Amino acid sequence: MSRRSDPVTPEVRILVLQRDQHEMARVGLAVLTPTCVAPLIDPDAGPCAGRSTLDHLKEEPRMGVRATSVPEHLVSLCQGHTEDGMKAGHIWNTSHRPELREYLVRVNHRCTRCHALVIGPRCGFCGLPATSNEATEKGRRSSGH
């Protein structure tokens, strides 16, 4: 699927940035511009630089196929922690793909009532408390569903 046929919509971009900013604030990291989860995942990631970008992550590594432009496959990173940061000597995002995938599994929760992405203490669409969603999600994972 080409980038033109599956663009990141402005609504999805805002949702991903809000989700990642919420997670950074939840663990006590200052939410600065640019929004970047690298320091959240790797305390030794180094300083952030440049603007916020969204990085696509596939559930399983495969060459040549880009992940779809949905929140479950997108993570906020600064330019310094993406391929643009290669000038610093390494590419942080490609060397930390497993950790980024684990992060996405941990932070992406869909509401059990309306299936919206839950950010914060309640579903922003139907109002169901996040604790209800998390309890249902944990039960589903432990039962194999």
Secondary structure per residue as TSV (DSSP state, phi and psi in degrees):
chain	resnum	aa	ss	phi	psi
A	1	M	-	360.0	128.9
A	2	S	-	-81.3	162.0
A	3	R	T	-61.5	-34.2
A	4	R	T	-68.2	-33.9
A	5	S	T	-85.1	-9.8
A	6	D	S	-142.0	65.6
A	7	P	-	-75.0	158.9
A	8	V	-	-81.3	116.9
A	9	T	-	-73.7	156.9
A	10	P	H	-57.1	-36.1
A	11	E	H	-65.7	-41.3
A	12	V	H	-68.2	-41.5
A	13	R	H	-57.2	-48.5
A	14	I	H	-61.9	-43.2
A	15	L	H	-60.9	-44.8
A	16	V	H	-65.7	-44.1
A	17	L	H	-62.1	-42.5
A	18	Q	H	-63.4	-43.3
A	19	R	H	-60.1	-47.0
A	20	D	H	-71.4	-35.7
A	21	Q	H	-64.9	-40.3
A	22	H	H	-62.1	-43.8
A	23	E	H	-65.8	-39.6
A	24	M	H	-63.0	-44.9
A	25	A	H	-65.8	-36.7
A	26	R	H	-60.1	-36.5
A	27	V	T	-95.0	4.6
A	28	G	T	92.0	10.7
A	29	L	-	-85.9	139.6
A	30	A	-	-65.6	134.5
A	31	V	-	-90.9	105.2
A	32	L	-	-114.2	172.3
A	33	T	S	-98.9	128.1
A	34	P	S	-82.6	157.6
A	35	T	-	-74.9	125.6
A	36	C	-	-152.5	125.4
A	37	V	S	-88.2	-2.1
A	38	A	H	-54.9	-47.3
A	39	P	H	-65.1	-25.3
A	40	L	H	-70.3	-39.1
A	41	I	H	-85.8	-37.0
A	42	D	-	-136.0	102.3
A	43	P	T	-58.4	-20.1
A	44	D	T	-98.1	19.0
A	45	A	S	-67.2	-19.6
A	46	G	-	88.3	176.4
A	47	P	-	-71.9	151.8
A	48	C	-	-82.7	153.3
A	49	A	-	-152.7	148.9
A	50	G	S	81.3	-164.2
A	51	R	-	-90.6	166.3
A	52	S	E	-72.5	138.3
A	53	T	E	-130.1	165.6
A	54	L	E	-112.6	129.4
A	55	D	E	-106.3	131.4
A	56	H	E	-83.7	134.6
A	57	L	-	-128.3	127.4
A	58	K	-	-84.5	153.2
A	59	E	S	-64.6	-35.1
A	60	E	S	-130.4	142.3
A	61	P	-	-64.0	126.0
A	62	R	-	-148.2	134.8
A	63	M	T	-79.3	143.8
A	64	G	T	83.5	-6.1
A	65	V	-	-121.7	119.6
A	66	R	-	-84.6	143.9
A	67	A	-	-65.5	153.9
A	68	T	-	-68.2	157.9
A	69	S	S	-89.2	64.2
A	70	V	S	-123.0	155.4
A	71	P	G	-53.7	-32.7
A	72	E	G	-65.6	-13.7
A	73	H	G	-120.2	11.1
A	74	L	E	-124.2	141.5
A	75	V	E	-137.5	144.8
A	76	S	E	-84.1	124.8
A	77	L	E	-137.3	151.9
A	78	C	E	-81.4	166.1
A	79	Q	G	-61.0	-32.6
A	80	G	G	-65.6	-21.6
A	81	H	G	-105.6	13.7
A	82	T	S	-117.8	-169.1
A	83	E	G	-57.4	-29.1
A	84	D	G	-60.3	-28.5
A	85	G	G	-80.1	2.5
A	86	M	G	-57.4	-23.8
A	87	K	G	-59.7	-23.6
A	88	A	G	-78.9	-5.7
A	89	G	S	114.6	-16.4
A	90	H	S	-153.8	166.9
A	91	I	-	-112.3	104.6
A	92	W	H	-60.8	-46.7
A	93	N	H	-63.6	-38.8
A	94	T	H	-74.2	-27.8
A	95	S	H	-83.9	-5.0
A	96	H	T	-124.6	28.1
A	97	R	H	-57.9	-44.9
A	98	P	H	-59.9	-41.9
A	99	E	H	-66.6	-38.1
A	100	L	H	-65.5	-39.3
A	101	R	H	-63.5	-42.8
A	102	E	H	-61.2	-41.2
A	103	Y	H	-59.8	-46.8
A	104	L	H	-62.5	-38.2
A	105	V	H	-63.8	-40.2
A	106	R	H	-70.0	-36.0
A	107	V	H	-99.9	-14.2
A	108	N	-	-92.3	106.6
A	109	H	-	-123.3	125.9
A	110	R	B	-94.9	140.3
A	111	C	-	-62.6	135.1
A	112	T	T	-74.8	-16.0
A	113	R	T	-92.5	-52.6
A	114	C	T	-114.2	-5.1
A	115	H	-	70.3	14.9
A	116	A	-	-75.8	155.1
A	117	L	B	-70.1	127.5
A	118	V	-	-91.8	122.1
A	119	I	-	-124.6	119.0
A	120	G	S	93.3	-161.3
A	121	P	S	-75.7	-19.4
A	122	R	B	-140.4	155.9
A	123	C	-	-65.0	128.6
A	124	G	T	-71.8	-12.1
A	125	F	T	-100.5	-48.4
A	126	C	T	-110.8	-10.1
A	127	G	-	86.8	0.8
A	128	L	-	-62.0	130.1
A	129	P	B	-59.2	142.6
A	130	A	H	-59.8	-32.9
A	131	T	H	-61.6	-37.1
A	132	S	H	-65.0	-42.2
A	133	N	H	-65.3	-44.2
A	134	E	H	-65.6	-41.6
A	135	A	H	-62.6	-42.0
A	136	T	H	-66.2	-42.2
A	137	E	H	-64.4	-43.5
A	138	K	H	-63.8	-40.2
A	139	G	H	-63.5	-38.3
A	140	R	H	-66.1	-41.8
A	141	R	H	-65.8	-42.1
A	142	S	H	-73.0	-24.1
A	143	S	H	-89.8	-3.8
A	144	G	T	89.5	6.4
A	145	H	-	-89.1	360.0
